[in-house]
Amino acid sequence: MGSDFDIDDIVYIKGTKKARIVRQTIWKTTFYVYGSGRKLIVPNKSLWSLQIEKDLPNSESYEEKDN
């Protein structure tokens, strides 16, 4: 997942499931899914299909600019 996502990052899978990245290897990434107490193991080649989102740092002070 590179430097965009790190272990212990809180992410949203498909915008609905809140999860924490608990392990990353060359071949797979493991998530702990909040609310279900389950882990989700995904091959890294399939990560793109999860539509993973992460809150922006300092998102409270982030302001969108109209073009």
C-alpha positions in Angstrom: 0.0 0.0 0.0 3.0 2.2 0.0 3.4 5.4 2.0 -0.3 6.4 1.5 -1.4 3.9 4.2 0.5 2.6 7.2 0.0 0.1 10.0 -2.5 1.5 12.6 -4.2 3.8 10.1 -7.9 4.1 10.4 -9.5 3.7 7.0 -13.0 3.2 5.5 -13.7 0.4 3.2 -16.1 1.4 0.4 -17.0 4.4 2.6 -19.0 2.3 5.0 -16.9 -0.1 7.0 -14.4 1.5 9.5 -11.2 -0.6 9.8 -7.7 -0.4 11.1 -4.7 -1.7 9.2 -3.0 -4.2 11.5 -0.5 -5.9 9.3 1.1 -5.3 5.9 3.4 -7.7 4.0 4.6 -8.0 0.5 1.7 -10.2 -0.5 -1.3 -9.2 1.8 -2.8 -6.6 4.0 -4.8 -7.4 7.2 -7.5 -5.1 8.5 -9.4 -5.3 11.8 -13.0 -4.3 11.0 -14.7 -2.3 13.8 -18.2 -3.3 14.9 -17.8 -6.9 13.8 -14.7 -7.9 15.7 -13.4 -9.7 12.5 -10.3 -9.4 10.5 -10.2 -9.0 6.8 -7.1 -10.3 4.9 -6.8 -9.1 1.3 -4.1 -9.9 -1.3 -2.3 -6.6 -2.2 -3.1 -7.1 -5.8 -6.8 -6.8 -4.9 -6.6 -3.7 -2.7 -7.8 -1.4 -5.5 -11.2 -3.1 -5.5 -11.8 -2.1 -1.8 -12.1 1.6 -2.5 -10.1 2.4 0.7 -10.6 6.0 2.1 -8.6 7.7 4.8 -9.4 11.0 6.6 -7.1 13.8 5.7 -4.7 15.0 8.3 -6.1 18.1 10.0 -9.3 17.6 8.1 -11.1 20.0 10.4 -9.0 22.9 9.1 -9.2 21.6 5.5 -11.3 23.9 3.3 -12.3 23.1 -0.2 -11.8 25.9 -2.7 -14.2 26.6 -5.5 -12.7 26.9 -8.9 
